[in-house]
Each structure stands twice: as structure tokens, then as C-alpha cells.
Amino acid sequence: MLSFRNRIIQAYGIVQLPIRHPAELAGLHQGTGIGKSTVLGLSWNKVEESLQIARRVLLTTFALLAPALAQAPNPSGPESILFDNLPVVEAATLHTQTLQEAPASITVISAEDIHTYGFRTLGEALASVRGLYVTYDRSYYFAGLRGFSLPGDYNTRFLVMLNGHYLTENIYDSNNFFGQDFDLDMDLVKRIEIVRGPSSALYGSNGIFATINILTKSPVEVKHLSASTETGSFGDKKIIVSSGTQLGRGANLLVSVSVFNNTGQSLYFPAYDQAQNNYGRAIGDDGERGYHAFASLVWRNWTFTGLFGSDQKQIPTGAYGTVFNDPGNWLLDARGYFEAAYTRDLSATRKLRWRTYYDQYRYRQRYDDAIGNTIQDDRDLGAGDWVGTQVGYDVAVPHVGTLTVGGELNVDIRALQQYYELSPQRVYYLSVDHPNVSYGLFAQQQWQLSPSWNAYLGVRYDGSKNYTHFVSPRAALVYRASPNTVYKFLVGRAFRNPSAYEEFYEDGVSQVRNLSLRPEQAGTFEVAAEHQFTKKVSGLISVYHYEMRDLIEGVTLDSGLLQYRNVDRARATGVETELSGKLFGGFQTTASLALQRTNEFLDSSPNNSPHAVAKLRGALPLPKVRLQAAAAVQYLSRRATLNGAEVPSYWLADVTLTTKRLHPDFDVQFGVRNIFNRAYWDPGSPGLIEDQLLENGRSVYLKLIWGTKE
């Protein structure tokens, strides 16, 4: 029998690679130029090439914009600070900065954005961001950025955090909680920070393409009692109840609970269009249900946080050879943690941060196989528990800048993986548990080289019991050319450790372990320019290059079994532009375009990698009718599928209408997704017979919002 995870690998055509002779692999390495004349893992030729591209693009862009700049009014007076009243970010350097000061290319989604555009899941919010795109395989949502989003990779090359707390679990190394399986309701989000580029110098493993930090509202920012209900197409139903309470003596408590039970929709899969499969129609097999619970207690310098949630999703696709249109095929993800965090300003120049936590993750999978006339009930189980602590210390070095040092320790209590047959008889094929102990030490120095130049140098050392050690450097120069223009030059090195599943899974039937796996590595280089055209209109452009090596992929051995190995390399080069502003009558708009080219050295056509991603959104207040209208359009160019075909390009449009104080205690939100009912497809994930999945047509939702007067 093959487990759920192994079925993914066997069905994943791109990773079913034959064993190659060492000399052949050596030839591939020589062909990349990596390892000779490199900077932080980057080929120096590629660095020079990226610099030339950046220079040409920046000069061309600003040349085209020069006439508009000449006519546009500048911020008035010397008191106008660069990018006045713009959002701040914490994840880039571990202390608060404006977006333009921070040494990274960053997007911030505010609570106002979430409310205005009706983002109901983390995936919807991320899909609105420059260069980001989201794929859905009817089980999980997968995020892609800068041309990388391998179907079924569980988003292992992103780092997702909640208030700085890592959400990566300790078995499959996944960060794929972007739908209702993300256990925090979007009404509680204060802002989302998307920091592009490597973050291993601060955070360790997984932060290769982006670090996403979700910050929650404090108890004093939530009404004493509020509730909302949602209903919509495809049987969506949800209710949320929240409360922010002052307990006295400086203590404030936020508690929020939600439940959802979505019936889903009936779906058609052409590959199953036979009489025995109900002519390809999956009816009553797309449901989803679960709960979210969040609590935050703030008292003096302490913050105590608890997050728990569960999401059970039916699998309508007949994935991995299971019985088609069987409501008994489902998967369940449950995630939770409890954390105590302490922050204190020791003086005007020194700050201490400390946190300690307990985390847990539970994965359950049931799939029914037809064995002759018998239905065989197979189960996958993952159970992870771990504890950890982190400490950080900031000190302002006179005449230099801020020095940040810190460290962390994580100890697994268990990382259990099981695969077994439950009926007609109970048979265990796998039960392994290899807990890990990992630690990291880091330092980052900011240098105020001159009034116009800031330098950032950081390095981190990571080690663990199960994996090898790794050193992650990062360097950045931020040049303030004028009160309105900033240039950033960024270079770094990131890594991802193998997961416990990739290294230790061995059932004797489908897969063998590999104790020699090495971390994946990525060297990155980026040049960015950000400019304030007027007080309310700003723009940016960024050019980047990635070189990745030691990518971990499944290899088919001569025995027919699978084994994860470090076998592949990849590179990506691209440019991103964005223009945003507040125009007439309070109208706000943002437009972006990302162009990229990616390739893998063992497969020149990476899957699910669009060459172009474009976004346009805008919102207009209509005070006379107490309404806010918002619309968004996104475009994705064509993408390759696992079987070498292509899904066509598409564009989608959404509309959201929200009342503004319709009643002092009550408001309504109405949204239409894919308003023109366009047919579009996403590449299928491993294990699916369908190489292309038709996604949702037009859908609507209605949200009723109630809250007490403050």
C-alpha cells in the first residue's frame, strides 16, 4: 500500500527522476557556474547581469516618468518627511521601520484593506499582492511568488508567522494554511507584512522567497462585543464572535471564536466521465467544516497568546487512486500553540524581547481504496509537539546604529508519522518518530554611514540534531537619494532544512529514508527603487535574481521505491513594478506588474510558473449613500502543468460593497467573486488524474456585522 504522501510523490512526474551518474551531475554543476566566482552562493556573472538589467530598467522607467514628475506637485516644505504617514513593518529587521527604511521589498496589507476588499481568507489577501498568486487543488491552497509554486510542495519555501511566531510545523515542514485552515479569522488581523527575499539571516529555515508576518489587533482595538455571520455560494456558512475586555490593573483580554460548515459544490471531472464514476460528477463531496479560537491577554510587558483551530476538508478529486465521489475521503489539519512573550524597553537605547511557547500539529487523512469488491480504509497520521524559546536584544551603538542580537532553541517532544490500514483489518505499515533539537544564533548591525546611506549586515548560525549546520549571511545598502527617492541593494543567502517526512519516512513498500539529505540553498540579489511622485502617489520598481541549488526532490530508485535527494538546481530573474495613490474624492488605487523567467536545470519548464502577474484594485467611498465600493482585477499568464501541457492565461474581476455606519451598531458587506463568470484552470497537484482543475465560477457572499458602541 502507498501512503497519502507517497502517492503524491509517485504521481508527481517532475520529481520522478532517474538516478544520475555522479559525473553527469558534476557536469550540471559546472554548467551553472555556481561555486566559481560566487557571492553568497550567487554566480558573479549573474550578479553583474542583474545589475545591468536593473540599471537599464530603472533608467528607462524614470525617463518615461520624468514629464509627469516635472508637472506633479512635490510635498510642500522641508518639514515633509519622506513617504509621510506610510505603514510600518517589523519583520524585516525585528524592530519597527517605515517600508522605505527597511532593507527589503515589502508590501503591507492593512486592516482597512482587508475590510474594504472583503478578504475572508489569508489566501484571498495574498492574491491581491504584487507578484503573488494562489493555486487551489480542492484540498489546499498554494502560494507562489517570483515564478515558484510547485504543485503539492506545501509552501515549504515560505516562512509564515503570527505576531512573529513561526507557523511551520515539525513533520512535513508545511506553511500551507491559506484557506479556512488558517486558524485566525481575518477580522482580527491588524496588518499583514509580506517581506520578499531571503530571511534566514534572522529566522533560519524556510524563508527563501518571502516571510509573511500576520499581526493581530490588540484587545483595546476590538469592540467589547462583536459578531458577524457569513453566507454565500457553494453553501458557505460561518459565524464569528469576538470580545475585547479591560480586566483592570492594566490587563486587557481579547477572545474570539468562530465556526464554519461549508457544504461545497457539485463538481465535474472529465477524466472520470464513466458510468461507474457517476459520469465524472462529484456530488456532496466538497464539504469543509471546522473552528477557530484565539485569545490574547496583554498585561504590562507581557502578552499571552493562544491559538487553536481545526479544518476538515472532503477530497472530491478521487486523488491518489481513491474511490471517486466517496464522501469518506477527507483530510484534517489541526494547529495550535500557546505563547508567553515579554517585551521591555530597558532604557532609551536598549530593548529586550523574549518568548517561550508550546506548539502542536495534528494531521489526519482517510482515503477509501477499492480492492476487488472490498473497500479498504487507509489512514495517514502526523502528530507533532514541540516547545521552544527565543530571545532578542536591541542596543543603539553610538555614532553607528542599532545592533540586534539573539538566539532561539526548539525541542521536539514528538514528530510521529504513521500509515496504516484500518479495515477490513488493522495493519501498520509505518510508525516512525524522530524528534529534533535545533538552535540558532544571529546578529545584525545597522550602520548610519551618512545622512543618505544606511548599511545592514547580518549573519545567523543554525544547527540541529537531525540536520547539518548552516550559516546565513545578508547585506543591504539603503540610499536616500532625495527626500522622495530611495534605492535599495540587497544580497542574501537562505536555506530550507529537509522535513522529517523527507528524511525519515520509510514504510518498506513505497519509500526509503535518506539520512544524508542536505539543506536547500538559495543565493539572491535584488535592486529596488522607490519614489514619491506627489504627497499621495508613490511607485516602485525592483529587479531580482535567484540561484537555488540542492533542491530536494523525489527520485525513483532501480527497486521502484522512492527516495528524497538533493538533485536539482533552479534560477529566477524578474522585475516588479507598482504604482499606488489616493486620488480625487478619496479614490484609492494600486496597480502592479511582475515579469519573471524561471527554469530548473533538470527540467527547463517549471510547473505552475507564470511569466506575468498583473494586479489592479481600487476603492471609492460614497458618503452620500453610506457605502464603500471596491473592485479588483488580477491577471496570470499561462502556466505549465505536471504532464507538460499548459493552462491558459486568465483575468478575474471581483467587486465588494460595504456599508459605512448603516446603523451605529450594524453594517453589511456584499461581494461578488469572478463577476464575469470566466472559466479558468489551475495546474493539478500530484496524485490527481486531472492535469488541469476548473476553478470556481461566479460566486457571491453576504456578511452581516454587528458590534457594541464604544
N, C-alpha and C positions, 0 to 999 in steps of 0.2 A: 504494500500500500504506500501511496505517496501522501505526505502531509500537505496541508494547505500552502505553506511557504515553499515547499519543494515543487509543488505543481506550478507555482509562479515561475520558478527558475526554468523548469523543463519547457514551459510554453514560451519562454522569452527568447525569441530567435536571435536577437543581437548578442546575447551573452552565452549562447551555446557555442563556445569557441573550442576548436580542437587544441590539443597540446602542441605547442610550437617548440622547435629545436632552439636551445639557448643561443646559438649563433644567429638564428633568424631574428630572435627578439633583440639581440645586440645590434643587429643591423637597423632595426626600427629605431632604437635609441639613438644611434648615430645619425640617422636621418632627421631627427628632430632638432639636433643641435643642443639639446638640453645636457647640462653637465659640462659644457665647454663655454668659457667666457660668459658665465651666468651671474645674475644679480638676484639674490634671494630666490633662486630656482628659475629665474626668467632668462631666456636667451638674450644676450646683449644686443644682437641684431634686431630682435623683436622689440626691445625697448626703444632702440633708435627709430625703428619703423613706426612704432606707435607715436613717438614724439613728433615725427614728421607729419603723420596723419593729423594729430591734434593741432599742430601749428597751422596747417592748411585749412582745416575746418574752422578753427577759431577765427582766423583772419578773414575767411570768406564770410562767415556769419556776421561778424561785427561790421564788415564792409557793407553788407546788404542792409544792416540796421542803422547805419550811420545817418541817413537822411531823416529817419524817424526820431533818432536821438537828438539831432540838431534842432528839431521843431518841438520836441517834448519839453515841458517844464521840468526843471530839476527840483529836488527837495529844497525848500527855502531855508537860507540862513545856515551859518556854521553849526548851530545847535542841532541840525538834523543829523541824527546818528545813522550810520549805515544800516539799511534794512530795518527801520524803526518798527517796533511792535510785532516782529515776526516770532513764530513759535520757537521754543527752546527744545533741546534734546539732551538726554543723559547717557544714552547707551554708547555713544561714540568714544567717550573718554572717562566715563564713570563720574563725571561731575557736569553740572548744568552749563550749557553754552547755547548761543544762538546757532541757527543752522549754518550761517556763513562762517562763524568762528570754528566750527567743528571740523576735524580733519577727515572728512568723508563726504560722499554724495548721499544726501539724506532726503527723505520725504516724511512729513508728519501728517497723519490723519487726525483731525481734532474731533472732539465730541460733537461739535456743531456740524461737521461734515457727516458724521455717522447719522445724526438725526435728520439733516436736510435731505440726504440722498437715500435714506431708508436702508442702510446696510444692516441686515439682520444676522449675518454670519461674518466671521473673520475672512472667509474666502471672498465674499462679496466686496468687502472693504479693500482687500489686496488687489482684486481685479480692476480697481479704479486707478491704480498707481502706475506711474511711468515705468514701462518696460516689463511689468509683472503680468503674468497670465495664469489662469487657473483651469485645470482639466478635471473632468469628473468621469469615473468609470462605473457609476451606480453603486459603489461601495465606499470609496474615499475620494476626497478632493486632493489634487496635487498642484503645488505652486511651481511656476517656472520663472526664471529670471536670466537675462543675458544669454538666451538660447539654450539653457539647460533645464530639462524636466523629463528625465527618462521615465516612461510609464511604469508604475509599480515600484519605484525606488523609495517610497515612503518619506520623501523630503528629507533625506538624511544629510544633505549638504546645506541646509538652512539651520540657524540657531534661533529658536523661538523662546522668548522669556515673558514671564508675567511679573511685573514690578522687579525685574532683574533676576527672577528665579527661573532657572533652566527648566523647560518642559520636556526635554529629551528624556525618553525612558531608557531603562538599562538592559533591555533584551534585544529589541530589533533596531534600536538607535533611531527611532522614528520621531518626526515632528509633523505628522500628517493630520493634525486636528484643525481643520479649516472649515468644517461644516457645523452641524449641531453637535458633533463630537468635541468641539472646543467648549470647555466646561464653564465658560464665563459668558453671561449674556451681554450683548453689545451695549445695552442701556447703561451698564456700569463702567464703560471704558471712557477714560478721560482723554487719552490720546494714544496713537499707535506710531511708534518710531521705526521706520524702515531704513537701516543703515547698510548701504551697499558696500560690497567688497569684503576682504578678509577681516575677521575679528579674533583670530586665535591668539594674538598677542595679549588680549585681555581676558578672553573667555575659554580658550582651549579648543577642544574638538568641535567639529560640525560647522563652525562659522566660516564657510568658504565663499558662498555667493552673497549672503545677506544675513544680518542679525535683525530680528523683529522683536521689539520690546513693547509689550502692551502694558500701559499704566492705568490703574483703576482710579475711580473717583474716591475721595476721602469721605468719611462718614458725614462731615459737615457740608459736603456738596450734594448730598442726596436728601430728598424730602423726608419728613418724618414718617410718612406712609405714602407709597405709590404702588400702582398696579397697572398692568396692561394686558390686553388679550389680542391675539392674532388669529386670523383665519384667512384661508386663501385657496387657490387652485391646488389640485393634486392632494386634497384632504389635509392641508396643513392646519394644525391647531396647536396653540401654545398660550400659556398664562404665566405671568411673571409678577411676583410680589416682593417689594423691597422696603426697607426701613432704615433711616438714619436717626440715631438717638444719642442725646447727650446724657451720660451717666453721672456726671458730676465729678469734681476733683480733677478736671482736665481730661477725663476719659470720654471717648466717643466711639460708638459701635455702629457698624453697617452690617446688615444681614439681608440676603437676597436668596430667593428660592424660585425655581421655575420648573415646569413640567411640560412635555410636548408629546404628542401622539399623532403622527402623520400617516395617513393610510397609503400615500403614494399614488401612483397612476398605473394604468394598464399600458404595457409596452409591447412593441413588435420587433422581433429579431429575425431578419430574413434567413439567417443561417439555420434556423430551427423550423423552417416552414414545411413541416411534415405533419401528417395526421396524428402520429403518436406524440407529437410535441405541441398539440393544440394549435397547429399551423403557425407556430412562431409567436403566439401571443402569451405573454406572461401577465396573468390576471391575479390581482390580490397578492402580489409577491414583491412589492416595492415599499413596504411599510418601514417606519422608523419611530422609535419611542425612547424616552429617557428623561433625565432630570439634571439640573444644575443647582449647586448650592455653594454660596460664597459668604464668608464672614470676615470682617476686618475690625479689629479693636486697636484704636490709637490712644496711647496713654503716655504723656510726656515724651521721652525719647524712644519709646518702644512702639512697635507695630506688630501685632499678632494676626496672622492670616491663615485662613483655612479654605481650601477649595476641594470640592468633591463633585464628581459627575459621572454619568453613565450614558452610553448611547448604544442601542441595539438596532442593527440595520439588517433587513432582509436582503438577500442577494438574488436579483431577478434574472441574471445573465446566464444561468446554467454554467457558471465558471468552474474550471478545473475538472470537467467531466462529470459534474454532479447531475442529478435528475432535474431536467428543465421544468420550470413553473412549479417547483416544490416549495411551499411556504416554510418548510422546515429548514431550509438553508439560510443561515444567518451568521452574523459576526457581532461581537460585543467588545467595546473598548470602555474601560473604566479607569479614570485617572484622578489622583488626589494628592494633596500634600498639606502639611501643617508647618508653619514657619514662625519663628520669633526673630525679629530684626531690631537692632539698636543703632541709632544714629545720633552723634553728638558733636557739636562744634566745641572743641577743646579750647580754642582761642580764635582770634580773628584770622589766623593763618593756618590753623590745624583742624582737621576734621577726621573723625573715626566712624567707620561703618562695620557692623558685624551682624551676621545672621547664622542661625542654625535651623535645621529642618529635618523632617521625615517625609519621604515620598513613597508612593505606591503606584503600581500599574497592573491592571488585570486585562488579559486578552482571552476571549473565548471564541471558538469557531465551531460551528456544526455544519456538516455537509453530508447529504444522502447520496450514496452510490448505488446504482442498480447492478447487482451481481447475480446474473441469471434472473430468477423470479423473486429474489430476496433484496430488500432494501437494507443496505449496510450503513449504520450510523457511525460516522467517523468524527473525532473531536481533536481540535488543537487547543492547547492551553499555554499561556505565558503568565507567570506570576513574578513580579519584581517588587522588591522592597529595598530601600536604601536610606541612609542618613548621611548628613554632611554639614560642613560649616565653612563659612567664607569670612574673610576679614580684609578691609581696605583702609588705607591711611593716606590722607592728602596733607601736604605741607607746602606752603608758599616759600620757595627759596628766594631770598632777597636778590634783586637785580637779575634774576634768571627766569623764574616762572614756577608753575605748580608741579611738584613731584608726587606721583601716585605709586604706592607700593602695596602689595597684598598677596594673599595666597588662599588656597582652598583645599579641603580634604573631603573625599566622598568614599563611603564604605558601603558596599552591597551587603544586605542581610541575606538576600537570595535573588537568583536570576534563573528561575526554574522554567524549563521547556519540556512539555510533554506532548506526545502524539499517541493516540490510542483508538481502538475500535470499541465502541460501547455496546453495540448489539449487531448481530444476533448473539455474539459472545464478547466478553470483555478481554481484549488483548492489548498489551502495551508494546509499542514499537520503539518508543523513545522516552527517556526520563533523564535529563541532564541538568545539573545545577553548578555553575562555575561563577561564584561571586567574585567581584573585582574590588580592588582598593586603588584609588587614583588620587593624585595630588598635583597641584600646580603652584608656581611662584612667578610673580610678574612685577615689572617696574616700568613706569612711563614718565618721561620728563618732558615738560613743555618749556621751550626756550623763547623768550621775547628777544629776538635778535636785534630788532629795531622797531620803531613805531609801525612799520609796514610789514615786517616779516616775523612769522611765528614758525618754529620748528617743533615737531613732535617725534620723539624716538621712544620706542617701546620694545620690550622683549619678554617672552614668557617661556618657562621651562615646565613641561608636563611629563610625568612618569606614572606608571601603574604596575600592578602585579601581573596582569594578563597581557599587556601590550608594551611595546618598546617606548622609550622616551622620545620627546620631540621638542625642538627649540623653534619658537615662532617670533621672528622679528617684524617690526613695522616702522616705517618712517614716513613723515609727511612734512611738506612745506606749504604754508598758507600765506599768500602775498596779497596784501590790501593795496592795490594799485591806485585807488582813489576812494573817496567816500562812498562811491557807488559800485565799485568793481572789485571782485576778489578772484584770485586764481589759486587753485589747489593742485599740488603734485604729490601723488600718493603711490607708495610701493609697499608690498607686504607679502607674507608667506603664511599660508593657512594649512590645516590638516583635518582629517577625519579618521578616528580610530576605527578598526573593524568592530562590528557589533558582536555580541555574544552568540547570536544566531549564525553569523557568517563564519565565526571561528570554531565553535564547539558543536554545532548541530551534526549528529551522526546517528542515523537510525538503522544502518546496515542494509537498507532497502533502496534508498534513493540518493543519499548524500553521505560524504565522508568529511570529517573535520580537517582544518588546516591550522596548525599551531604556529605556522611561520608567516602568517599574514602581517603585512606592514601597513602603516597608516597611509591613506591617500594624501597627496601633497598638491598644493596649488600656489604658484607664484603669480602675482598680479601687479599690474602697473596702470595708473589712471591719471589723466589730466582733466581738470574741470575749470570752467569759468562761470561766474555768477554775477549778474549785473542788474542794478535797479534803474530801470529806464525813467520812471517817474515815481512819485511817492507811493503810488498804488499799483504799479505794473513792474514786474520783475521777470527775468528769464535766466536760463542756464543752459550750458552745453557741456557734455562730458564724453571723453574718448577713453576707452579701456582696452586692455589686452590680458588674457588669462593663459597660463600654461599649466596644465594638470598632468600628473603622472602617478603611476602606481594605482590607477583606478581599480577598484575591487569589483570583479565580475565573476559569474559562474562559468566553469569550464567543464565540458563533458569529457570524462576520462575514457580510456580504452575499455574499461569494465562497464561502461554505461552509467556509472554513478557520477554525481556532480560534486564539484569542489570549488569553493571560492578561492580566487588567486588574484594577485596583483599583475594584471596582464595588459592594461590599456593606457593610452595617453590621449589627451584632448587639448584643444586650444579654442579660444573665442576672442574675436575682435569686434568692437562695435562702437556706436556713437548714440548718445541720448540727448534730446533737446526738450525743453519745456518752457512755456510762457504762461504766466498767470497774472491775474489782477482783478481789482474791483473797479468797475466802470460806472456808467450812468445809472442813476436810480437804484443804487445798491446791487446792481447785477455783478455777480462774481463768476469768473470762468477760469478754467485751466485746460491747456492743450499740450499734448506731448507726443513725441515720435521717437521710437527706438529702432535702430537698424543694426543688425548683428549678423555675423557669419561664424558658424561653429563647425568643427569637424573632429572626428575621432580617428586616430591613426590606424586602427584596425577596422574601422567602418567609417567611410568618408561621408555617410549620410546619416547623421544622428537623428534619432526619433523625436517627434514632438518638439521640433526646434524651428519656430517661425523666423523668417528673415526680417519681418517688420511687425511692430506692435504700435498701434496708434490709439490715443485716448482724447476725448473731448467731453467736458462736462461744464454745466453752468447752472446757476440758481438765481432766481429773481423774486424778491419779496413783493407781495401785492397787498399793502396795508389796508387799502380801502375795503377789501373783502376778507381781511384777516387770514391770508393764505400765503404760503411759500411754495413756489413751483420750481422743480429741479428736473434736469434731463441730463442723460449721459449716453455717449456713443463710444464703442470700442471696436477696433479692427485688428484681426490677426491674419497674417498671410498663410499660405498653405503650409502643411507640415507632413513629414513622412510618418508612416505607420510602421509597426513591428514587422509586417510582411513585405515591406518595400513599396507599398502603394502610397497614395497621398490623400489627405483630406483637403477639400478646397478651402480657400480663404473665406472669411465671413466678416460681416459687421452687424452689430446688435445695438438696439436703442432701448433705453429704459426711461420711464417718466415717474416722478414721485410728487405728490401733492400733500402738504402738511398744513393744518390749520395753526394759526398763531393766536393763542388765547381765545379760542372759540367760546370758551367759558373759563372763568378764573381757575377752575379745578379740572378742566376736561379739554382734551384735544383729540383729533382724528388724523390718521395718516392713511393714504391710499396710494398704492403703487402698481405699476404695470411693467413687467419684465418682458423683453423681446416683443416690444409693442407692435412691430410689423410682422410678427409670426414667421420669422425667417427660419428655414431649415438649415441646420449646421451640425457638423460632426466633430467629435474628438477622437484621436487615436485610441484604440483599445489597449487595455493593460494586458500583461502576461496572464495566460490561463484562460483567456476568452476566445471562443470560436470567432466571434465578431471582431474583425480587424478595425472596424470603424463603428462608433456608437453615436446614434442620432440623439441629440440633446433636446432639452425642453423647448417647446414652442411657447406661444404667448401664455403668460400667467398673470394673475392679479392677486393682491392681498389687501386686507383691511386690518388696521391696528387701532384699537381704542386705548387712549392713555388717560389715566386719572392720577391726581396727586393732591395731597392736602395743601392748604395755603400755608405760606411760611411767614 
